[in-house]
Amino acid sequence: MAKQRKHGSGTVRLRSDGRWEGRVVIGYDDSGLPKTKNVLAKTKAECEKKLKSLIAAQKESEPQPPRQTMTAAQWLDFWYQTYKKPNLRPNTQMSYERRIYQHIIPNLGPIPLNKLTTGDIQQFYTGLKQNGRLLRQEQYGEGLSGQTVRGIHTTFHAALDKAVSEKIIPKNPSDFCRLPSAKAREMQVLSPEEIQRLLIQAKEDGCFELLLLELSTGLRRGEICALQWDDLNFNTGELQVKRQVHRVKGELVVSEPKTKASNRSVILPPPVLMVLSDYKTEINSVWLFPSPLNNDSPRDPAAVRKRLTTILERADCKRVRFHDLRHTFATASLEHGMDIKTLSTIIGHVSTATTLNVYAHVTDEMRKIAAAKIDRGIAKSESLQDIDTAPRKPAPSTFLPHKGQRRKPGTGCVSQINEKLWEGRYSPKLPNGARLARNVYAHSEKECEQKLAELIVQTKAEIAAQRQQPQAPARITQRRNTEFPMPCRELRFVLSVVFYVVNKNPQNRIRSKSCRNQKKTPEIRRFQVLFWSCWADSNCRPHPYQLP
């Protein structure tokens, strides 16, 4: 019986042609089938020697396991690039990169991984809560929110858990850290009167159809911007949600929805279908809400958010996020008797538990109403505890849309962020065509206007200085029509014929592309210049040659 070879040492066999073949498994493909490499030799000893060299070279080319002496920065980068990044969506990648490369590595990166203590991590979290914010400090303060710190801890804890499983460190030092309380932003819901004023003002500002559809379906902002007319069936009223729009590193990207549950269909009410049917006659695009600048592109979600802020201010409604319109739809649906399971399907939650957690306050009110109904039905009670269970219908609104005076071009804009903060924005165009955005903040409108005026003067001076700087000379000069007295197209034809005749001469002909760098005769050079110049002028393109 032949001696069995060790695992990982490959196999050696004698081929029918008399040569020896060595084969070793180097990995497995996606379907689980082995991937192999082989060597050939005249003798068995030579074949085994080549096979050992192949196995050694293969082991050297494999990624080396992480060393126990590596720093926290080295391990975090290795963990993210190897284990996490290949399986993350682009937006999620950006979140991980912000946490790792902007917060964790700058503070804890130089510390060796095996010397990282709970105290170091706890001090890091405390610093983030006090002065960890890198942007918009004037608007939100110097410290990060408890929710953001918890997100950073989640990422860091997962990386250290992997280090424990790889036996780089004996235990996870972040297990016993105290985290700040996560105070989620309070959900804000528009009242029926505010919804009326919002839609009236939206009709004046040209955003009525989008906001009406949002209040009727509760779609996410990226989902409603990615809708196409093919997704809507006017006969059945079915609206398919198949994609979403979001920005990745400044570029607008269309991708799949957030989760599998987000791929869903929604039935629109008949009044909404009538509005969208009339709206379709005004739109010449495949997108339901195309970009105002380009019909072939969907609307930017950031532009929708800015437009909503303006409409809310003019409609005298409380300042809410676009996502709060989704909450408004869900709250109204529950108040009108929709069950949790149906609502969870419509808004695209993965499970009903998520819906119950988010709208627990609504379900509490529903329990009170149910208890009142039971008391009224069984005890025949008419006490003060009896409440009106029917949803309140608002009276017809007398609100008139705001038609405020537009600011002059070049003066920027001023908006109120909250009760104590105003924002001024100026976005001029630079000489290179790029758009520059600058902001100022103040505690009053008057102070904000003064700061904005100073910012505009300063920015205009900087732009004027840029324009006075000498520009690099253009590589290709424009041709003048006066150089060619006859029409360019006719001259192009004549020169083509002449160029062909001259090039037929063996003394002037360029034999092949490899001879392009050879010295050309003055005649062929002159005709090349004239021909290509004329061709460029007749086709409105830059030409490769310049006349002497």
C-alpha positions as CSV (number, residue, x, y, z in Angstrom):
1,M,0.0,0.0,0.0
2,A,1.4,3.4,-1.0
3,K,2.4,5.8,1.7
4,Q,-0.1,8.6,2.1
5,R,1.3,12.1,1.7
6,K,0.8,14.9,4.3
7,H,-2.1,17.3,4.0
8,G,-1.0,20.4,2.0
9,S,2.0,18.7,0.4
10,G,0.2,18.1,-2.9
11,T,0.3,15.0,-5.1
12,V,2.8,13.5,-7.5
13,R,1.9,11.1,-10.3
14,L,3.4,9.6,-13.4
15,R,1.8,10.8,-16.7
16,S,1.1,8.6,-19.7
17,D,3.8,10.5,-21.7
18,G,6.5,9.5,-19.2
19,R,6.8,12.8,-17.3
20,W,6.1,13.3,-13.6
21,E,3.4,15.8,-12.6
22,G,3.0,17.5,-9.2
23,R,-0.2,19.2,-8.2
24,V,-1.3,21.2,-5.2
25,V,-4.6,22.9,-4.2
26,I,-4.1,26.7,-3.8
27,G,-7.7,27.6,-3.0
28,Y,-11.4,27.3,-3.8
29,D,-13.7,29.2,-6.0
30,D,-17.1,30.7,-5.2
31,S,-18.9,27.4,-6.0
32,G,-16.6,25.4,-3.6
33,L,-14.5,23.7,-6.4
34,P,-10.7,23.5,-5.8
35,K,-8.2,25.7,-7.7
36,T,-4.9,23.9,-8.4
37,K,-1.4,24.5,-9.8
38,N,0.9,21.9,-11.2
39,V,4.6,21.4,-12.2
40,L,6.2,18.9,-14.6
41,A,9.6,17.1,-14.5
42,K,11.4,14.2,-16.1
43,T,12.1,12.4,-12.7
44,K,10.1,12.0,-9.5
45,A,12.8,13.6,-7.4
46,E,12.9,16.6,-9.6
47,C,9.1,16.9,-9.6
48,E,8.9,16.8,-5.8
49,K,11.6,19.5,-5.6
50,K,9.7,21.7,-8.0
51,L,6.4,21.0,-6.0
52,K,8.0,22.1,-2.7
53,S,9.3,25.3,-4.3
54,L,5.7,26.0,-5.7
55,I,4.2,25.4,-2.2
56,A,6.8,27.7,-0.6
57,A,6.2,30.5,-3.1
58,Q,2.4,30.2,-2.7
59,K,2.7,30.6,1.1
60,E,4.9,33.7,0.7
61,S,2.3,35.3,-1.7
62,E,-0.5,34.7,0.8
63,P,-1.4,37.7,3.0
64,Q,0.4,37.5,6.2
65,P,-1.6,37.2,9.4
66,P,-1.7,40.3,11.6
67,R,1.2,40.5,14.0
68,Q,0.6,40.8,17.7
69,T,2.8,43.9,17.9
70,M,0.8,46.0,15.5
71,T,-0.7,49.3,16.6
72,A,-4.4,50.1,16.9
73,A,-4.3,52.1,13.6
74,Q,-2.7,49.2,11.7
75,W,-5.2,46.7,13.0
76,L,-8.2,49.0,12.3
77,D,-7.1,49.6,8.8
78,F,-6.4,45.9,8.2
79,W,-9.8,44.9,9.7
80,Y,-11.8,47.4,7.7
81,Q,-10.1,46.8,4.4
82,T,-10.2,43.0,4.8
83,Y,-13.3,42.1,6.6
84,K,-15.8,44.9,6.4
85,K,-15.4,47.1,3.3
86,P,-16.0,44.4,0.6
87,N,-19.5,43.7,2.1
88,L,-20.7,47.3,2.7
89,R,-22.8,49.7,0.7
90,P,-21.1,52.9,-0.5
91,N,-22.9,55.0,2.0
92,T,-22.1,52.6,4.9
93,Q,-18.5,52.6,3.8
94,M,-18.4,56.4,4.2
95,S,-19.8,56.1,7.7
96,Y,-17.2,53.5,8.7
97,E,-14.4,55.6,7.2
98,R,-15.5,58.7,9.1
99,R,-15.5,56.8,12.4
100,I,-12.2,55.0,11.8
101,Y,-10.0,57.5,10.0
102,Q,-11.4,60.8,11.4
103,H,-12.0,59.8,15.1
104,I,-10.5,56.5,16.2
105,I,-7.1,56.4,14.5
106,P,-6.1,60.1,15.2
107,N,-6.7,59.6,18.9
108,L,-5.9,55.9,19.6
109,G,-4.0,54.9,16.5
110,P,-0.4,55.1,17.8
111,I,-1.1,52.9,20.9
112,P,0.0,49.2,20.4
113,L,-3.0,47.0,20.2
114,N,-1.9,44.7,23.1
115,K,-1.4,47.7,25.4
116,L,-4.7,49.4,24.7
117,T,-6.7,49.7,28.0
118,T,-10.2,50.4,29.0
119,G,-9.1,53.7,30.5
120,D,-7.7,54.8,27.2
121,I,-10.9,54.0,25.4
122,Q,-13.1,55.6,28.1
123,Q,-11.0,58.8,28.0
124,F,-11.4,58.8,24.2
125,Y,-15.2,58.6,24.4
126,T,-15.3,61.4,27.0
127,G,-13.2,63.6,24.7
128,L,-15.6,62.9,21.8
129,K,-18.6,63.9,23.9
130,Q,-16.9,67.2,25.0
131,N,-15.1,68.5,21.9
132,G,-15.1,65.8,19.2
133,R,-17.0,67.6,16.5
134,L,-15.0,68.5,13.5
135,L,-17.5,70.4,11.4
136,R,-20.4,72.8,12.1
137,Q,-19.3,73.6,15.6
138,E,-21.1,77.0,15.5
139,Q,-24.3,75.2,14.6
140,Y,-24.3,72.1,16.8
141,G,-21.6,72.8,19.4
142,E,-18.2,71.3,20.0
143,G,-19.1,67.9,21.3
144,L,-20.6,64.9,19.4
145,S,-24.0,63.6,20.3
146,G,-24.4,60.4,22.4
147,Q,-25.8,58.6,19.4
148,T,-22.7,59.4,17.3
149,V,-20.4,58.3,20.1
150,R,-22.3,55.0,20.4
151,G,-21.9,54.4,16.7
152,I,-18.1,54.9,17.0
153,H,-18.1,52.5,19.9
154,T,-20.0,49.9,17.9
155,T,-17.4,50.0,15.1
156,F,-14.4,50.0,17.5
157,H,-15.9,47.2,19.6
158,A,-16.4,45.0,16.5
159,A,-12.8,45.5,15.4
160,L,-11.5,44.6,18.8
161,D,-13.7,41.5,19.0
162,K,-12.1,40.3,15.7
163,A,-8.7,40.9,17.2
164,V,-9.7,38.7,20.1
165,S,-10.9,35.9,17.8
166,E,-7.6,36.2,15.9
167,K,-5.8,35.7,19.3
168,I,-3.9,39.0,18.9
169,I,-5.2,40.3,22.2
170,P,-6.6,38.2,25.1
171,K,-9.8,40.2,25.7
172,N,-11.7,43.2,24.4
173,P,-10.8,46.3,26.5
174,S,-14.0,48.2,25.3
175,D,-16.3,45.7,27.0
176,F,-16.5,47.6,30.2
177,C,-16.7,51.2,28.9
178,R,-19.6,53.4,30.0
179,L,-21.3,55.0,27.0
180,P,-23.3,58.2,26.9
181,S,-27.0,58.0,26.8
182,A,-28.5,57.9,23.3
183,K,-31.1,60.6,23.2
184,A,-32.7,60.1,19.9
185,R,-34.0,63.2,18.2
186,E,-37.6,63.8,19.2
187,M,-40.0,62.9,16.4
188,Q,-41.9,65.8,15.1
189,V,-45.2,65.4,13.3
190,L,-47.1,68.1,11.4
191,S,-50.7,68.8,12.5
192,P,-53.5,68.7,9.9
193,E,-53.6,72.5,9.8
194,E,-49.8,72.6,9.1
195,I,-50.2,70.0,6.4
196,Q,-52.8,72.2,4.6
197,R,-50.5,75.3,4.8
198,L,-47.5,73.2,3.6
199,L,-49.3,72.0,0.5
200,I,-50.7,75.4,-0.3
201,Q,-47.3,77.0,-0.1
202,A,-45.7,74.0,-2.0
203,K,-48.2,74.6,-4.9
204,E,-46.9,78.2,-5.1
205,D,-43.2,77.2,-4.9
206,G,-43.5,74.3,-7.5
207,C,-43.0,71.3,-5.2
208,F,-46.7,70.3,-4.6
209,E,-46.6,66.9,-6.3
210,L,-43.5,65.7,-4.6
211,L,-44.7,66.6,-1.1
212,L,-48.2,65.3,-1.7
213,L,-46.8,62.0,-2.8
214,E,-44.6,61.9,0.3
215,L,-47.4,62.6,2.7
216,S,-49.5,59.9,0.9
217,T,-46.9,57.1,0.9
218,G,-44.2,57.8,3.5
219,L,-41.3,57.0,1.1
220,R,-37.7,57.8,2.1
221,R,-36.2,60.9,0.5
222,G,-33.8,58.9,-1.7
223,E,-36.7,56.5,-2.8
224,I,-39.0,59.3,-3.9
225,C,-36.3,61.0,-5.9
226,A,-35.5,57.8,-7.7
227,L,-39.1,57.1,-8.9
228,Q,-39.6,56.7,-12.7
229,W,-42.9,56.9,-14.6
230,D,-42.6,53.2,-15.5
231,D,-42.8,52.4,-11.8
232,L,-46.4,53.9,-11.6
233,N,-49.4,52.0,-13.0
234,F,-52.3,54.5,-13.5
235,N,-54.8,51.8,-14.0
236,T,-54.3,50.0,-10.7
237,G,-52.7,52.8,-8.8
238,E,-49.7,50.6,-7.9
239,L,-46.4,52.3,-7.3
240,Q,-43.2,50.1,-7.4
241,V,-40.3,51.2,-5.2
242,K,-37.2,49.7,-6.8
243,R,-34.3,52.1,-6.3
244,Q,-32.9,55.0,-4.3
245,V,-30.8,58.0,-5.0
246,H,-27.9,59.2,-2.8
247,R,-24.6,61.0,-3.0
248,V,-21.3,59.1,-2.8
249,K,-18.3,61.4,-2.5
250,G,-20.1,64.2,-4.2
251,E,-21.6,62.2,-7.1
252,L,-25.3,61.3,-7.5
253,V,-25.6,57.5,-7.5
254,V,-28.7,55.4,-8.2
255,S,-28.6,52.1,-6.4
256,E,-30.9,49.4,-4.9
257,P,-33.1,50.3,-1.9
258,K,-31.9,50.3,1.7
259,T,-33.1,46.8,2.6
260,K,-34.9,43.8,0.9
261,A,-38.1,45.0,2.6
262,S,-37.7,48.3,0.9
263,N,-38.4,46.7,-2.5
264,R,-42.2,47.0,-2.2
265,S,-45.3,48.3,-3.9
266,V,-47.7,51.0,-2.6
267,I,-51.3,51.7,-3.7
268,L,-51.9,55.4,-4.3
269,P,-55.3,57.0,-3.5
270,P,-57.3,58.1,-6.6
271,P,-56.9,61.9,-5.8
272,V,-53.2,61.5,-5.8
273,L,-53.3,59.6,-9.1
274,M,-55.3,62.4,-10.7
275,V,-52.8,65.0,-9.6
276,L,-49.9,62.9,-10.9
277,S,-51.7,62.3,-14.2
278,D,-52.0,66.1,-14.7
279,Y,-48.4,66.6,-13.6
280,K,-47.1,64.0,-16.2
281,T,-48.2,66.2,-19.1
282,E,-45.7,68.9,-17.9
283,I,-42.7,66.5,-17.5
284,N,-40.6,65.3,-20.4
285,S,-38.4,62.8,-18.6
286,V,-38.3,59.2,-17.5
287,W,-37.9,60.4,-13.9
288,L,-41.0,61.3,-11.9
289,F,-39.2,64.3,-10.4
290,P,-36.2,65.2,-12.7
291,S,-33.5,67.6,-11.9
292,P,-34.4,71.2,-12.8
293,L,-31.0,71.5,-14.5
294,N,-31.0,68.1,-16.4
295,N,-34.1,66.1,-17.4
296,D,-32.0,63.0,-17.7
297,S,-31.0,63.0,-14.1
298,P,-33.1,62.5,-10.9
299,R,-33.6,65.3,-8.4
300,D,-30.9,65.7,-5.8
301,P,-32.1,64.7,-2.3
302,A,-30.1,67.6,-0.8
303,A,-32.0,70.0,-3.0
304,V,-35.3,68.5,-1.9
305,R,-34.3,69.1,1.7
306,K,-33.4,72.7,1.1
307,R,-36.6,73.3,-0.8
308,L,-38.7,71.8,2.1
309,T,-36.9,74.1,4.6
310,T,-37.9,77.2,2.6
311,I,-41.5,76.0,2.2
312,L,-41.9,75.3,5.9
313,E,-40.6,78.7,6.8
314,R,-43.0,80.5,4.4
315,A,-46.0,78.3,5.4
316,D,-45.4,79.2,9.1
317,C,-44.9,75.5,10.1
318,K,-42.4,74.1,12.6
319,R,-39.0,73.3,11.3
320,V,-39.0,69.5,10.6
321,R,-36.8,67.1,8.6
322,F,-38.0,65.5,5.4
323,H,-37.9,62.2,7.3
324,D,-40.5,63.7,9.7
325,L,-43.0,63.8,6.8
326,R,-42.6,60.0,6.7
327,H,-43.4,60.0,10.5
328,T,-46.4,62.2,9.8
329,F,-47.8,59.7,7.3
330,A,-47.2,56.7,9.6
331,T,-48.8,58.5,12.6
332,A,-51.9,59.5,10.5
333,S,-52.2,56.0,9.2
334,L,-52.2,54.5,12.7
335,E,-54.7,57.1,13.9
336,H,-57.1,56.2,11.1
337,G,-57.1,52.5,12.0
338,M,-54.3,51.0,9.9
339,D,-52.8,47.9,11.5
340,I,-49.1,47.7,12.3
341,K,-48.3,44.9,9.9
342,T,-49.8,46.8,6.9
343,L,-48.0,50.0,7.9
344,S,-44.7,48.2,8.3
345,T,-45.0,46.8,4.8
346,I,-45.9,50.1,3.2
347,I,-43.1,52.1,4.8
348,G,-40.5,49.3,4.1
349,H,-39.5,48.3,7.7
350,V,-37.8,44.9,8.0
351,S,-40.0,43.8,10.9
352,T,-43.1,45.1,12.7
353,A,-40.9,45.4,15.9
354,T,-39.1,48.3,14.3
355,T,-42.5,50.0,13.5
356,L,-43.7,49.4,17.1
357,N,-40.5,50.8,18.6
358,V,-40.7,54.0,16.4
359,Y,-44.4,54.7,16.9
360,A,-44.9,53.5,20.4
361,H,-46.5,56.8,21.4
362,V,-49.1,56.4,18.7
363,T,-49.9,52.8,19.8
364,D,-50.3,54.0,23.4
365,E,-53.0,56.4,22.3
366,M,-54.6,53.7,20.3
367,R,-54.8,51.5,23.5
368,K,-56.4,54.3,25.4
369,I,-59.0,54.7,22.6
370,A,-59.6,51.0,22.6
371,A,-60.1,51.0,26.3
372,A,-62.6,53.8,26.1
373,K,-64.5,51.9,23.4
374,I,-64.7,48.8,25.5
375,D,-65.9,50.8,28.5
376,R,-68.5,52.5,26.5
377,G,-69.7,49.2,25.0
378,I,-69.8,47.1,28.1
379,A,-70.5,49.6,30.9
380,K,-72.6,52.0,28.8
381,S,-70.6,54.7,30.5
382,E,-70.7,58.4,29.5
383,S,-68.2,59.7,31.9
384,L,-65.5,62.2,31.2
385,Q,-63.2,59.4,30.2
386,D,-65.2,58.9,27.0
387,I,-63.2,60.5,24.2
388,D,-63.9,61.2,20.6
389,T,-62.2,58.3,18.8
390,A,-62.8,59.7,15.3
391,P,-59.8,61.5,13.7
392,R,-60.2,65.2,13.7
393,K,-60.8,66.8,10.3
394,P,-59.3,70.3,9.9
395,A,-61.4,73.2,8.8
396,P,-60.8,74.6,5.4
397,S,-57.6,76.7,5.6
398,T,-57.7,80.4,4.8
399,F,-53.9,80.5,4.5
400,L,-52.6,82.6,1.6
401,P,-49.2,81.5,0.1
402,H,-46.2,83.6,0.7
403,K,-45.0,85.5,-2.4
404,G,-42.0,87.2,-0.9
405,Q,-39.6,89.4,-2.7
406,R,-36.7,87.6,-4.2
407,R,-33.3,88.6,-3.1
408,K,-31.1,90.2,-5.8
409,P,-28.6,87.9,-7.4
410,G,-25.2,88.1,-5.7
411,T,-26.6,89.0,-2.3
412,G,-26.8,85.5,-0.9
413,C,-29.6,84.2,1.3
414,V,-30.5,84.3,5.0
415,S,-32.6,81.6,6.8
416,Q,-33.5,80.9,10.4
417,I,-32.2,77.5,11.7
418,N,-33.9,77.7,15.1
419,E,-35.1,80.2,17.6
420,K,-31.5,81.4,18.5
421,L,-29.5,80.8,15.3
422,W,-29.6,82.4,11.8
423,E,-27.6,81.2,8.8
424,G,-26.3,83.3,5.9
425,R,-25.1,81.6,2.7
426,Y,-23.2,82.9,-0.3
427,S,-22.4,80.7,-3.3
428,P,-20.6,82.5,-6.1
429,K,-19.0,81.0,-9.2
430,L,-15.2,80.8,-9.4
431,P,-13.3,81.7,-12.6
432,N,-12.8,78.0,-13.3
433,G,-16.6,77.4,-13.3
434,A,-16.8,75.7,-9.9
435,R,-19.3,76.7,-7.3
436,L,-18.0,78.0,-3.9
437,A,-20.3,77.8,-0.8
438,R,-19.6,79.8,2.3
439,N,-21.7,80.2,5.4
440,V,-22.0,82.6,8.4
441,Y,-24.0,82.2,11.6
442,A,-25.5,84.7,14.0
443,H,-28.0,85.0,16.8
444,S,-30.2,87.6,15.0
445,E,-31.3,88.3,11.5
446,K,-29.7,91.8,11.5
447,E,-26.3,90.5,12.7
448,C,-26.5,87.7,10.1
449,E,-27.1,90.2,7.3
450,Q,-24.1,92.2,8.4
451,K,-21.8,89.2,8.6
452,L,-23.1,88.0,5.2
453,A,-22.4,91.4,3.6
454,E,-18.8,91.3,5.0
455,L,-18.4,87.8,3.6
456,I,-19.6,88.8,0.2
457,V,-17.1,91.7,0.0
458,Q,-14.3,89.4,1.1
459,T,-15.2,86.6,-1.3
460,K,-15.6,89.0,-4.3
461,A,-12.1,90.4,-3.5
462,E,-10.6,86.9,-3.5
463,I,-12.3,86.1,-6.8
464,A,-11.1,89.3,-8.4
465,A,-7.5,88.5,-7.3
466,Q,-7.8,85.1,-8.9
467,R,-8.9,86.6,-12.2
468,Q,-6.0,89.0,-12.2
469,Q,-3.5,86.1,-11.9
470,P,-1.9,85.3,-15.3
471,Q,-3.5,82.3,-17.0
472,A,-1.5,79.6,-18.5
473,P,-1.3,80.0,-22.3
474,A,-3.6,77.7,-24.3
475,R,-1.8,74.8,-25.9
476,I,-3.8,75.2,-29.1
477,T,-4.6,78.6,-30.6
478,Q,-7.8,79.3,-32.4
479,R,-7.8,79.7,-36.1
480,R,-8.9,82.8,-37.9
481,N,-11.2,82.6,-40.8
482,T,-9.3,85.4,-42.6
483,E,-6.4,83.1,-43.1
484,F,-8.5,81.1,-45.6
485,P,-10.1,83.3,-48.3
486,M,-12.1,80.5,-49.8
487,P,-14.7,78.4,-47.9
488,C,-13.2,75.9,-45.5
489,R,-15.0,72.9,-46.8
490,E,-13.9,73.5,-50.3
491,L,-10.4,74.2,-49.2
492,R,-10.4,71.0,-47.2
493,F,-11.3,69.0,-50.3
494,V,-8.7,70.7,-52.5
495,L,-6.0,70.2,-49.9
496,S,-7.0,66.6,-49.4
497,V,-6.4,65.9,-53.1
498,V,-3.1,67.8,-53.1
499,F,-1.9,66.1,-50.0
500,Y,-2.8,62.7,-51.6
501,V,-0.8,63.5,-54.7
502,V,2.2,64.8,-52.8
503,N,2.2,61.8,-50.6
504,K,2.2,59.5,-53.6
505,N,5.7,60.7,-54.3
506,P,8.1,58.1,-52.9
507,Q,10.5,60.9,-51.8
508,N,7.8,62.5,-49.6
509,R,5.7,59.5,-48.5
510,I,5.8,58.4,-44.9
511,R,5.9,54.6,-45.2
512,S,4.3,53.6,-41.9
513,K,3.4,54.8,-38.4
514,S,6.8,53.8,-37.2
515,C,8.4,56.4,-39.4
516,R,6.4,59.2,-38.0
517,N,9.3,60.6,-36.1
518,Q,11.5,60.7,-39.2
519,K,12.4,64.1,-40.7
520,K,9.8,65.2,-43.2
521,T,10.4,67.3,-46.3
522,P,9.3,70.9,-46.2
523,E,6.6,70.2,-48.8
524,I,4.9,67.4,-46.9
525,R,5.2,69.4,-43.6
526,R,3.5,72.4,-45.2
527,F,0.7,70.4,-46.6
528,Q,0.1,68.6,-43.4
529,V,-0.2,71.9,-41.5
530,L,-2.6,73.4,-44.0
531,F,-4.7,70.2,-44.3
532,W,-5.2,69.7,-40.6
533,S,-5.8,73.3,-39.9
534,C,-8.5,73.5,-42.5
535,W,-10.1,70.2,-41.3
536,A,-10.2,71.5,-37.7
537,D,-11.8,74.8,-38.8
538,S,-14.4,73.1,-40.9
539,N,-15.3,70.7,-38.1
540,C,-15.1,73.3,-35.2
541,R,-12.4,71.3,-33.5
542,P,-8.9,72.1,-32.3
543,H,-6.2,71.2,-34.7
544,P,-2.9,69.4,-34.0
545,Y,-0.7,71.8,-36.0
546,Q,-0.1,75.5,-36.0
547,L,0.8,77.6,-39.0
548,P,4.3,79.1,-38.7
